[in-house]
Amino acid sequence: MAVQQGRQNVLDNYVTVAERIAAFYQSYPTGRICTQILEHNEESGFILMRAEVFRSTDDAQPSATGHAFEVRGDGYVNRTSYIENAETSAVGRALALLGFEVRRGIASREEME
């Protein structure tokens, strides 16, 4: 029980990607977040994802980028949702690099869990 409680206290310092996205759109209502798969091997279940964050629709270059990779079957969520998990992680990292909701580092709460 103490280990679980200690783990929860550590996780309290991290924010979710959803919170970062909400803060981004509040600051940049015309901003956009784009994702793309850079590499995907369906046989091995490996995926590499990139997220780009633009502060406005007129920006030609992203203000920040983030990358994430996942492997199908690594952990409970990745059994069925490794692609979605990689995309969420990449977006969270890009937003963190832009300065959104960084308390203990760029990892999101989802990554730490």
GUKEBA-275349 format. One record per residue (C-alpha): residue number from 1; residue in one letter; x, y, z. Coordinates in steps of 0.05 Angstrom, whole numbers, padded with zeros to 5 digits. Layout:
<pts>
- pos, code, c1, c2, c3
- NUM, A, X, Y, Z;
...
</pts>
This chain:
<pts>
- pos, code, c1, c2, c3
- 1, M, 00000, 00000, 00000;
- 2, A, 00056, 00049, 00017;
- 3, V, 00090, 00035, -00050;
- 4, Q, 00025, 00049, -00087;
- 5, Q, 00014, 00113, -00047;
- 6, G, 00086, 00135, -00061;
- 7, R, 00077, 00121, -00135;
- 8, Q, 00013, 00162, -00135;
- 9, N, 00049, 00221, -00102;
- 10, V, 00102, 00220, -00156;
- 11, L, 00048, 00216, -00211;
- 12, D, 00014, 00277, -00180;
- 13, N, 00072, 00319, -00207;
- 14, Y, 00058, 00299, -00278;
- 15, V, 00002, 00325, -00322;
- 16, T, -00037, 00289, -00375;
- 17, V, -00030, 00301, -00449;
- 18, A, -00103, 00323, -00450;
- 19, E, -00086, 00379, -00400;
- 20, R, -00028, 00401, -00444;
- 21, I, -00072, 00401, -00506;
- 22, A, -00125, 00443, -00471;
- 23, A, -00073, 00493, -00446;
- 24, F, -00043, 00497, -00516;
- 25, Y, -00109, 00513, -00550;
- 26, Q, -00127, 00563, -00496;
- 27, S, -00061, 00600, -00510;
- 28, Y, -00063, 00590, -00586;
- 29, P, -00135, 00582, -00609;
- 30, T, -00113, 00581, -00683;
- 31, G, -00056, 00533, -00669;
- 32, R, -00053, 00462, -00695;
- 33, I, -00022, 00396, -00676;
- 34, C, -00003, 00349, -00732;
- 35, T, 00021, 00278, -00726;
- 36, Q, 00052, 00229, -00774;
- 37, I, 00078, 00158, -00773;
- 38, L, 00151, 00159, -00791;
- 39, E, 00161, 00084, -00788;
- 40, H, 00114, 00026, -00777;
- 41, N, 00130, -00047, -00780;
- 42, E, 00065, -00086, -00773;
- 43, E, 00101, -00152, -00767;
- 44, S, 00144, -00133, -00707;
- 45, G, 00092, -00083, -00681;
- 46, F, 00142, -00025, -00679;
- 47, I, 00119, 00046, -00691;
- 48, L, 00155, 00113, -00691;
- 49, M, 00111, 00174, -00689;
- 50, R, 00125, 00249, -00697;
- 51, A, 00082, 00306, -00673;
- 52, E, 00090, 00378, -00696;
- 53, V, 00059, 00437, -00658;
- 54, F, 00044, 00502, -00694;
- 55, R, 00024, 00565, -00657;
- 56, S, -00020, 00590, -00714;
- 57, T, -00048, 00568, -00780;
- 58, D, 00001, 00614, -00815;
- 59, D, 00063, 00582, -00786;
- 60, A, 00104, 00547, -00840;
- 61, Q, 00150, 00512, -00790;
- 62, P, 00130, 00478, -00725;
- 63, S, 00144, 00514, -00660;
- 64, A, 00161, 00446, -00628;
- 65, T, 00165, 00373, -00647;
- 66, G, 00161, 00309, -00607;
- 67, H, 00176, 00237, -00623;
- 68, A, 00154, 00172, -00591;
- 69, F, 00160, 00098, -00606;
- 70, E, 00121, 00040, -00581;
- 71, V, 00120, -00035, -00591;
- 72, R, 00056, -00074, -00596;
- 73, G, 00046, -00118, -00535;
- 74, D, 00094, -00080, -00488;
- 75, G, 00047, -00069, -00430;
- 76, Y, -00028, -00073, -00423;
- 77, V, -00047, -00013, -00466;
- 78, N, 00000, -00031, -00522;
- 79, R, -00034, -00098, -00534;
- 80, T, -00088, -00063, -00573;
- 81, S, -00070, 00011, -00576;
- 82, Y, 00005, 00018, -00588;
- 83, I, -00007, 00066, -00647;
- 84, E, -00052, 00112, -00607;
- 85, N, -00005, 00108, -00548;
- 86, A, 00054, 00130, -00591;
- 87, E, 00014, 00187, -00620;
- 88, T, -00008, 00212, -00552;
- 89, S, 00064, 00208, -00525;
- 90, A, 00092, 00246, -00585;
- 91, V, 00040, 00301, -00577;
- 92, G, 00053, 00306, -00503;
- 93, R, 00128, 00312, -00514;
- 94, A, 00120, 00365, -00568;
- 95, L, 00075, 00407, -00523;
- 96, A, 00123, 00399, -00465;
- 97, L, 00181, 00423, -00508;
- 98, L, 00139, 00484, -00524;
- 99, G, 00134, 00495, -00448;
- 100, F, 00064, 00470, -00433;
- 101, E, 00053, 00441, -00364;
- 102, V, 00123, 00419, -00349;
- 103, R, 00133, 00406, -00275;
- 104, R, 00183, 00350, -00269;
- 105, G, 00205, 00340, -00341;
- 106, I, 00176, 00328, -00410;
- 107, A, 00145, 00260, -00396;
- 108, S, 00070, 00260, -00390;
- 109, R, 00031, 00227, -00335;
- 110, E, 00011, 00172, -00385;
- 111, E, 00084, 00157, -00400;
- 112, M, 00101, 00153, -00326;
- 113, E, 00043, 00106, -00312;
</pts>
